Amino acid sequence: MKITDVAVAEKFNDMIIYMLAHDLRQPFASLIELADMVMKSG
């Protein structure tokens, strides 16, 4: 494997991790907000 191949693969992995983190952030934020509302209501 060439150094450039490793760099491209590393960049691709970073992009995948960024996209997954970004896509999961909103659902978790919604769940946390819902749990907070439930805790405050009763």
DSSP file (Angstrom, degrees, kcal/mol; ACC not computed):
  #  RESIDUE AA STRUCTURE BP1 BP2  ACC     N-H-->O    O-->H-N    N-H-->O    O-->H-N    TCO  KAPPA ALPHA  PHI   PSI    X-CA   Y-CA   Z-CA
    1    1 A M              0   0    0      0, 0.0     2,-0.1     0, 0.0     0, 0.0   0.000 360.0 360.0 360.0 133.2    0.0    0.0    0.0
    2    2 A K     >  -     0   0    0      1,-0.1     4,-2.0     4,-0.0     5,-0.2  -0.417 360.0-113.4 -82.7 160.9    1.4    3.4   -0.9
    3    3 A I  H  > S+     0   0    0      1,-0.2     4,-2.4     2,-0.2     5,-0.2   0.884 118.7  53.8 -60.3 -39.1    1.4    6.4    1.4
    4    4 A T  H  > S+     0   0    0      1,-0.2     4,-2.4     2,-0.2    -1,-0.2   0.879 106.3  52.4 -65.7 -36.3   -1.1    8.2   -0.8
    5    5 A D  H  > S+     0   0    0      2,-0.2     4,-2.5     1,-0.2    -1,-0.2   0.911 110.0  48.5 -63.4 -42.0   -3.5    5.2   -0.5
    6    6 A V  H  X S+     0   0    0     -4,-2.0     4,-2.5     2,-0.2    -2,-0.2   0.911 111.2  50.1 -63.9 -42.7   -3.2    5.3    3.2
    7    7 A A  H  X S+     0   0    0     -4,-2.4     4,-2.3     2,-0.2    -2,-0.2   0.902 111.6  47.9 -63.8 -41.6   -3.8    9.0    3.3
    8    8 A V  H  X S+     0   0    0     -4,-2.4     4,-2.5     2,-0.2    -2,-0.2   0.923 112.8  48.4 -65.5 -44.0   -6.9    8.6    1.1
    9    9 A A  H  X S+     0   0    0     -4,-2.5     4,-2.4     2,-0.2    -2,-0.2   0.891 111.8  49.9 -63.2 -39.6   -8.3    5.8    3.2
   10   10 A E  H  X S+     0   0    0     -4,-2.5     4,-2.3     2,-0.2    -1,-0.2   0.908 110.8  49.1 -65.3 -42.6   -7.7    7.8    6.4
   11   11 A K  H  X S+     0   0    0     -4,-2.3     4,-2.2     2,-0.2    -2,-0.2   0.910 111.0  50.7 -62.6 -42.9   -9.5   10.8    4.9
   12   12 A F  H  X S+     0   0    0     -4,-2.5     4,-2.3     2,-0.2    -2,-0.2   0.918 109.9  49.7 -61.5 -45.0  -12.4    8.6    3.9
   13   13 A N  H  X S+     0   0    0     -4,-2.4     4,-2.4     1,-0.2    -1,-0.2   0.902 109.8  51.4 -61.3 -41.7  -12.6    7.1    7.4
   14   14 A D  H  X S+     0   0    0     -4,-2.3     4,-2.3     1,-0.2    -1,-0.2   0.903 109.9  49.7 -61.4 -41.3  -12.6   10.6    8.9
   15   15 A M  H  X S+     0   0    0     -4,-2.2     4,-2.5     2,-0.2    -2,-0.2   0.903 110.6  49.6 -65.3 -41.3  -15.4   11.6    6.6
   16   16 A I  H  X S+     0   0    0     -4,-2.3     4,-2.6     2,-0.2     5,-0.2   0.934 111.9  47.8 -63.2 -46.3  -17.5    8.6    7.5
   17   17 A I  H  X S+     0   0    0     -4,-2.4     4,-2.5     1,-0.2     5,-0.2   0.907 112.0  50.4 -61.7 -42.2  -17.0    9.1   11.3
   18   18 A Y  H  X S+     0   0    0     -4,-2.3     4,-2.5    -5,-0.2    -1,-0.2   0.926 111.7  47.6 -61.5 -45.4  -18.0   12.8   10.8
   19   19 A M  H  X S+     0   0    0     -4,-2.5     4,-2.7     2,-0.2    -2,-0.2   0.913 112.8  48.4 -64.7 -42.4  -21.1   12.0    8.9
   20   20 A L  H  X S+     0   0    0     -4,-2.6     4,-2.0     2,-0.2    -1,-0.2   0.926 112.8  47.8 -63.4 -44.4  -22.2    9.3   11.4
   21   21 A A  H  X S+     0   0    0     -4,-2.5     4,-1.3    -5,-0.2    -2,-0.2   0.910 113.8  47.8 -62.6 -41.9  -21.6   11.7   14.4
   22   22 A H  H  X S+     0   0    0     -4,-2.5     4,-0.8    -5,-0.2     3,-0.2   0.915 112.8  47.9 -65.5 -43.5  -23.5   14.4   12.6
   23   23 A D  H  < S+     0   0    0     -4,-2.7    -1,-0.2     1,-0.2    -2,-0.2   0.799 114.7  45.8 -70.0 -28.8  -26.5   12.2   11.7
   24   24 A L  H  X S+     0   0    0     -4,-2.0     4,-1.8    -5,-0.2    -1,-0.2   0.671  95.7  76.3 -87.1 -17.8  -26.7   10.7   15.2
   25   25 A R  H  X S+     0   0    0     -4,-1.3     4,-2.2    -3,-0.2     5,-0.2   0.923  93.3  49.1 -61.5 -47.3  -26.5   14.1   17.0
   26   26 A Q  H  X S+     0   0    0     -4,-0.8     4,-2.4     1,-0.2     5,-0.2   0.932 110.1  48.2 -65.0 -48.6  -30.0   15.2   16.3
   27   27 A P  H  > S+     0   0    0      0, 0.0     4,-2.2     0, 0.0    -1,-0.2   0.911 114.2  47.8 -59.4 -39.4  -31.9   12.0   17.4
   28   28 A F  H  X S+     0   0    0     -4,-1.8     4,-2.4     2,-0.2    -2,-0.2   0.889 110.2  52.0 -67.5 -37.6  -29.9   11.9   20.6
   29   29 A A  H  X S+     0   0    0     -4,-2.2     4,-2.3    -5,-0.2    -1,-0.2   0.898 109.8  50.0 -63.8 -39.7  -30.6   15.6   21.3
   30   30 A S  H  X S+     0   0    0     -4,-2.4     4,-2.5     2,-0.2    -2,-0.2   0.907 110.9  48.8 -64.9 -42.2  -34.3   15.0   20.8
   31   31 A L  H  X S+     0   0    0     -4,-2.2     4,-2.6     2,-0.2    -2,-0.2   0.902 111.4  49.2 -64.6 -40.8  -34.3   12.0   23.2
   32   32 A I  H  X S+     0   0    0     -4,-2.4     4,-2.2     2,-0.2    -2,-0.2   0.907 111.7  49.1 -65.3 -41.2  -32.4   14.0   25.8
   33   33 A E  H  X S+     0   0    0     -4,-2.3     4,-2.2     2,-0.2    -2,-0.2   0.913 111.9  48.7 -64.8 -42.3  -34.9   16.9   25.5
   34   34 A L  H  X S+     0   0    0     -4,-2.5     4,-2.3     2,-0.2    -2,-0.2   0.923 111.5  49.2 -62.9 -44.8  -37.8   14.5   25.8
   35   35 A A  H  X S+     0   0    0     -4,-2.6     4,-2.4     1,-0.2    -1,-0.2   0.883 110.1  52.1 -62.3 -38.5  -36.3   12.8   28.9
   36   36 A D  H  X S+     0   0    0     -4,-2.2     4,-2.1     2,-0.2    -1,-0.2   0.907 109.3  49.4 -64.0 -42.3  -35.7   16.3   30.4
   37   37 A M  H  X S+     0   0    0     -4,-2.2     4,-1.7     2,-0.2    -2,-0.2   0.903 111.6  49.0 -63.9 -40.9  -39.4   17.2   29.8
   38   38 A V  H  X S+     0   0    0     -4,-2.3     4,-1.0     1,-0.2    -2,-0.2   0.912 111.2  49.6 -64.9 -42.7  -40.6   14.0   31.4
   39   39 A M  H  < S+     0   0    0     -4,-2.4     3,-0.3     1,-0.2    -1,-0.2   0.885 112.9  46.9 -64.4 -38.5  -38.4   14.5   34.4
   40   40 A K  H  < S+     0   0    0     -4,-2.1    -1,-0.2     1,-0.2    -2,-0.2   0.789 108.9  55.6 -74.2 -27.6  -39.6   18.1   34.9
   41   41 A S  H  <        0   0    0     -4,-1.7    -1,-0.2    -5,-0.2    -2,-0.2   0.677 360.0 360.0 -82.6 -16.7  -43.3   17.2   34.5
   42   42 A G     <        0   0    0     -4,-1.0    -2,-0.2    -3,-0.3    -3,-0.2   0.459 360.0 360.0-167.2 360.0  -43.4   14.6   37.2
